[in-house]
Amino acid sequence: MPSSLVTNLQKTLVMEIGRTTRSLKLDHAAVADATLDEGRITAGDTVVRLRELEWKLRSGTAGPLYRLALELHAQAPLTIAVESEEARGYRLATGIAPASEKASDIVLAPDIIAGEGLRQLIESALGHLLLNQPAALAGVIEGVHQMRVAIRRLRAILVLFEPYLEAHAAGRFEEELGRVGQVFGHARDWDVFCTEILPIAFAPSDVCGWLHLLKEPATVCRKAAHAAFQQECTSPRFTALVLGMAAWVEDSRLNASILGDEALSRPLIHLAPKLLNRLADKVDRRGQHIENRSEEELHALRKAFKKLRYGTEFVESVFFHQNEKHFQKCCTRLQEILGTINDAANAEVLAQSLAQGGRADLAPAVGILAKDLEQKWQKSLHDLGEAWKEFQRARRFWS
């Protein structure tokens, strides 16, 4: 072989993993494989040790498997991971972060039973949440955003079905989702502040010199928020929340009363109009005299409106009407305006927090930012009235 064709081969990725698999017979004739992997992945100078337990359902429903996982979690706290060992090794070897994933479209059968629709919605939202965990933990901004969206979607599902759910379980899950959502939301707010709000506000050449004064302390706060986010994502409480919700809806296949009211055994299309009207009526109440609403009232309207928009997305496939697209278009425009107002209000709070603790040197930069945010606020308020009127004219497609 010519010397010019000789190539030095180097090991870029080495996976040394021992595997033990056992087949388990669970309650209600369910059968699953439990595989314990122990070893390490070596990529260059980086070594990651593995000790993972993988479950694979062979037959039956998943409820007994989730309950077994919860029992093990109670004895030895576990951390949920959805990234395969091969994907993790590839990421370590290449340095390429995992991609984020948007929520997939939900298409429920027109004749679906309400309890089964609820199960499919929650499983879809939990899947969306976990699919974005690798990207989020790798620091991908959109991964963090999508995990926050997934938490909001889970809360919206519980709110939509609330009249028929078992109050204790639903209330506990809602409370825990709210707590997690605050942690995720704080990281997302700092992402928006550092990557969107600041660069736009200080883009003009006559004020751009002030940007670095806010950028440095904001980056410190952003890193702290992301550290709290990562700690939450890998905590036993997060694992318990995901496994608990999954077990709750999966066991409903075996015993529908676990979820709540017997009305959930009826077709979803029979319940959906009442459930959506309940959310829409709340939006109407909060939107009255919208031009005179305070910042706090507009924030409450935005949250109620987001639950309505998610709710209509969840169940629109069970209806045969053709005007849901117009309704959703009106919803999207109004939500974008309310979102801009909310982002401006959040950004002002974050900016003011940076200037506390004797940081008088930041006052001019905060003032420049406050002026820019006020302009955005006023423009959005100007657009809000017309968007609200258009939304009010849109027919409730489920009626």
C-alpha positions in Angstrom: 0.0 0.0 0.0 1.4 3.4 -0.9 2.5 5.4 2.2 0.4 8.3 1.0 -2.7 6.2 1.6 -1.8 5.1 5.2 -4.2 6.6 7.7 -4.0 6.6 11.5 -7.1 5.2 13.0 -8.2 6.6 16.4 -10.9 5.5 18.8 -13.5 8.3 18.9 -16.1 6.4 20.9 -15.9 3.3 23.1 -18.9 1.8 24.8 -18.2 -0.9 27.5 -21.5 -2.0 28.9 -22.6 -5.2 30.7 -26.2 -6.1 30.3 -28.6 -8.3 32.4 -32.2 -8.9 31.3 -35.0 -10.5 33.2 -38.6 -11.1 32.2 -41.2 -10.1 34.8 -44.8 -11.1 35.2 -46.9 -8.2 36.6 -50.4 -7.7 37.7 -53.3 -8.1 35.3 -51.2 -10.5 33.1 -48.8 -7.8 32.0 -45.3 -9.0 31.0 -42.3 -6.8 30.8 -38.5 -7.1 30.3 -36.2 -5.4 32.8 -32.7 -4.7 31.5 -29.9 -3.4 33.7 -27.0 -1.8 31.9 -23.8 -1.1 33.8 -20.6 0.3 32.3 -19.2 3.4 30.7 -19.0 5.5 27.6 -15.6 7.0 26.6 -15.4 9.8 24.0 -11.9 11.2 23.8 -11.0 12.3 27.3 -14.6 12.2 28.5 -15.8 9.2 30.5 -19.4 8.8 31.5 -20.4 5.9 33.8 -23.8 4.2 33.2 -26.1 2.4 35.5 -29.5 2.3 33.9 -32.6 0.2 34.2 -34.7 0.0 31.0 -38.3 -1.3 30.9 -40.0 -2.8 27.9 -43.6 -3.8 28.0 -44.1 -7.1 26.2 -47.9 -7.6 26.7 -50.7 -6.2 28.7 -51.3 -2.6 29.8 -48.6 -0.3 31.1 -50.3 0.6 34.4 -48.8 -2.2 36.4 -45.3 -1.4 35.0 -45.6 2.2 36.0 -46.7 1.2 39.5 -43.7 -1.1 39.8 -41.4 1.7 38.7 -43.0 3.9 41.4 -42.4 1.3 44.1 -38.7 1.0 43.1 -38.5 4.8 43.0 -39.8 5.0 46.6 -37.0 2.6 47.7 -34.1 4.0 45.6 -34.8 7.4 43.9 -34.5 7.2 40.1 -33.9 9.7 37.4 -35.8 9.5 34.1 -33.7 9.4 30.9 -35.0 9.0 27.4 -31.8 9.4 25.5 -30.4 6.1 24.2 -26.9 5.1 25.1 -25.9 5.3 21.5 -27.3 8.8 21.1 -25.5 9.9 24.3 -22.2 8.5 23.0 -22.7 10.2 19.6 -23.3 13.5 21.4 -20.2 13.1 23.6 -18.1 12.3 20.6 -19.4 15.0 18.3 -20.4 17.7 20.7 -23.6 18.2 18.8 -26.5 18.9 21.2 -29.8 17.0 20.9 -32.5 18.7 18.9 -35.7 20.1 20.5 -39.1 18.8 19.6 -42.4 20.7 19.2 -45.6 19.1 20.4 -47.1 16.8 17.8 -50.6 17.3 16.5 -53.2 15.5 18.5 -55.9 13.7 16.5 -58.5 12.0 18.6 -61.1 9.7 17.0 -64.5 11.4 16.7 -66.2 8.7 18.7 -63.4 8.5 21.4 -64.5 7.9 25.0 -63.7 10.9 27.2 -61.5 8.9 29.6 -59.5 7.4 26.8 -59.1 10.9 25.2 -57.8 12.2 28.5 -55.3 9.3 28.7 -54.0 10.0 25.1 -53.7 13.7 25.8 -51.7 13.3 29.0 -49.4 10.6 27.5 -48.8 12.9 24.5 -47.9 15.8 26.7 -45.6 13.7 28.9 -43.9 12.4 25.8 -43.4 16.0 24.6 -41.9 16.9 28.0 -39.4 14.0 28.1 -38.4 14.2 24.5 -37.1 17.7 25.1 -35.2 16.8 28.3 -31.9 15.9 26.6 -31.8 19.1 24.6 -32.8 21.2 27.6 -30.1 19.6 29.8 -27.6 20.3 27.1 -28.4 24.0 27.3 -30.5 24.3 24.1 -32.8 27.3 24.6 -35.7 25.8 22.6 -35.5 22.6 24.6 -36.1 24.6 27.8 -38.9 26.4 26.1 -40.6 23.2 24.9 -40.4 21.6 28.3 -42.1 24.6 29.8 -44.8 24.4 27.0 -45.3 20.7 27.9 -45.9 21.6 31.6 -48.4 24.2 30.5 -50.2 21.7 28.3 -50.4 19.2 31.1 -51.9 21.8 33.4 -54.4 22.8 30.6 -55.5 19.2 30.2 -56.3 18.9 33.9 -58.1 22.3 33.9 -60.2 21.2 30.8 -61.3 18.0 32.4 -61.4 19.3 36.0 -65.2 19.0 36.5 -65.0 15.2 36.1 -61.6 14.4 37.6 -61.0 12.8 41.1 -60.3 16.0 43.0 -57.4 14.8 45.3 -55.2 13.3 42.6 -55.9 16.0 40.0 -55.3 18.8 42.5 -52.1 17.3 43.7 -50.8 16.9 40.2 -51.9 20.4 39.3 -50.0 21.8 42.4 -46.8 20.0 41.5 -47.0 21.0 37.8 -47.4 24.6 39.0 -44.3 24.4 41.1 -42.2 22.8 38.4 -43.6 25.3 35.9 -42.3 28.2 38.0 -38.8 26.8 37.9 -38.9 26.2 34.2 -40.6 29.5 33.6 -37.8 31.4 35.5 -35.2 29.9 33.2 -37.2 30.6 30.1 -37.8 34.3 31.2 -34.0 34.8 31.6 -33.4 33.2 28.2 -35.9 35.7 26.6 -34.4 38.6 28.5 -30.8 37.8 27.5 -31.3 36.6 23.9 -34.2 38.7 22.7 -35.1 41.7 24.9 -31.7 43.1 25.6 -30.3 42.8 22.0 -33.3 44.5 20.5 -33.6 47.2 23.1 -29.9 48.2 22.8 -29.6 47.7 19.0 -29.5 51.5 18.2 -25.9 52.7 18.0 -26.4 55.6 20.4 -27.3 53.2 23.4 -25.6 50.0 22.5 -22.7 50.9 24.7 -24.9 50.4 27.8 -25.7 46.8 26.9 -22.7 45.2 28.5 -23.5 46.8 31.9 -26.8 44.8 32.0 -25.6 41.8 30.1 -23.0 40.6 32.6 -25.2 40.5 35.7 -28.1 39.2 33.6 -26.0 36.3 32.4 -25.1 35.4 36.0 -28.8 35.3 36.9 -29.6 33.3 33.7 -26.9 30.7 34.7 -28.4 30.4 38.2 -31.9 29.9 36.7 -30.6 27.2 34.4 -28.8 25.5 37.3 -32.1 25.3 39.2 -33.8 24.1 36.0 -31.3 21.2 35.6 -31.5 20.3 39.2 -35.3 20.1 38.9 -35.2 18.0 35.7 -33.0 15.4 37.4 -34.7 15.4 40.8 -36.6 12.5 42.4 -39.7 14.8 42.6 -39.7 15.3 38.9 -39.4 11.5 38.3 -42.3 10.9 40.8 -44.5 13.5 39.0 -44.0 11.9 35.6 -44.3 8.3 36.7 -47.3 9.2 38.9 -49.3 10.9 36.2 -48.5 8.1 33.7 -49.6 5.4 36.2 -52.7 7.3 37.0 -54.0 7.5 33.4 -52.7 4.1 32.4 -54.5 2.3 35.3 -57.7 3.9 34.2 -57.7 1.3 31.4 -58.3 -1.3 34.1 -60.5 0.8 36.3 -62.1 3.9 34.9 -63.2 5.2 38.3 -59.5 5.9 39.2 -59.7 9.1 37.0 -62.9 10.3 38.5 -66.6 10.8 37.5 -68.4 8.0 35.5 -69.2 10.7 32.9 -65.7 10.0 31.6 -67.0 6.8 30.2 -69.2 8.8 27.8 -68.1 9.9 24.3 -65.8 13.0 24.5 -67.9 14.9 21.9 -70.8 14.9 24.4 -68.7 16.5 27.2 -66.5 18.8 25.2 -68.9 21.6 24.5 -69.6 22.0 28.3 -65.9 21.8 29.1 -64.9 24.4 26.4 -67.8 26.8 27.3 -66.6 26.8 30.9 -63.1 28.0 29.7 -64.5 30.4 27.2 -66.9 32.0 29.6 -64.0 32.6 32.0 -62.1 34.3 29.2 -65.1 36.5 28.4 -65.4 37.6 32.0 -61.7 38.5 32.3 -61.8 40.3 29.0 -64.6 42.7 29.7 -63.5 46.4 29.4 -60.2 45.1 28.2 -58.9 48.6 27.5 -59.1 49.4 31.2 -57.6 46.3 32.6 -54.5 46.5 34.8 -51.2 44.6 34.2 -52.2 41.9 36.7 -55.7 41.5 35.1 -54.2 41.2 31.6 -51.8 38.5 33.0 -54.8 36.6 34.4 -56.6 37.0 31.1 -53.6 35.6 29.2 -53.4 32.5 31.4 -57.2 31.9 31.0 -56.9 32.4 27.3 -54.0 30.1 27.0 -56.0 27.3 28.7 -58.8 27.9 26.3 -56.6 27.8 23.2 -54.9 24.6 24.4 -58.3 23.1 25.2 -59.7 23.8 21.7 -56.6 22.3 20.2 -56.9 19.2 22.3 -60.5 18.3 21.2 -61.0 20.0 17.9 -60.5 16.8 16.0 -63.7 15.2 17.4 -65.8 17.9 15.7 -66.7 18.0 12.1 -67.1 21.8 11.7 -64.9 23.7 9.3 -64.7 27.0 11.2 -62.2 26.0 13.9 -59.3 27.3 11.8 -60.7 30.8 11.9 -61.3 30.6 15.7 -57.7 29.3 16.2 -56.4 32.2 14.0 -58.1 34.7 16.2 -56.8 33.0 19.2 -53.2 33.0 17.9 -53.2 36.7 17.2 -54.7 37.6 20.6 -52.2 35.3 22.4 -49.3 36.9 20.6 -50.3 40.4 21.7 -50.9 39.3 25.3 -47.6 37.4 25.2 -45.7 40.6 24.1 -47.4 42.5 27.0 -46.4 39.7 29.4 -42.8 39.6 28.1 -42.4 43.3 28.5 -43.8 43.2 32.1 -41.5 40.3 33.0 -38.5 42.0 31.5 -39.1 45.1 33.5 -39.2 43.1 36.7 -36.0 41.2 35.8 -34.2 44.5 34.9 -35.3 46.1 38.2 -33.9 43.1 40.1 -30.5 43.6 38.5 -30.4 47.2 39.7 -31.1 46.2 43.3 -28.4 45.7 45.9 -26.6 49.0 45.5 -26.1 48.7 41.7 -26.8 52.4 41.0 -24.4 52.2 38.0 -27.1 50.2 36.2 -29.8 52.8 36.6 -29.2 54.5 33.1 -29.2 51.1 31.3 -32.4 50.0 33.1 -34.0 53.4 32.2 -33.1 52.9 28.5 -34.6 49.4 28.6 -37.7 50.6 30.5 -38.4 53.2 27.8 -38.1 50.5 25.0 -40.4 48.2 27.0 -43.0 51.0 27.5 -43.1 51.5 23.7 -43.8 47.8 23.2 -46.4 47.9 25.9 -48.3 50.8 24.4 -48.2 49.4 20.8 -49.5 46.1 22.1 -52.3 47.8 24.0 -53.2 49.7 20.8 -53.5 46.3 18.9 -55.2 44.5 21.8 -58.6 46.1 21.5 -59.1 45.2 17.8 -57.8 41.7 18.3 -60.2 41.2 21.2 -63.2 42.4 19.1 -62.2 40.0 16.3 -61.9 37.1 18.8 -65.4 38.0 20.2 -66.8 37.8 16.7 -65.4 34.4 16.1 -68.0 31.7 16.5 -67.4 29.0 19.1 -67.0 26.1 16.7 -68.0 23.5 19.3 -71.5 25.1 19.9 
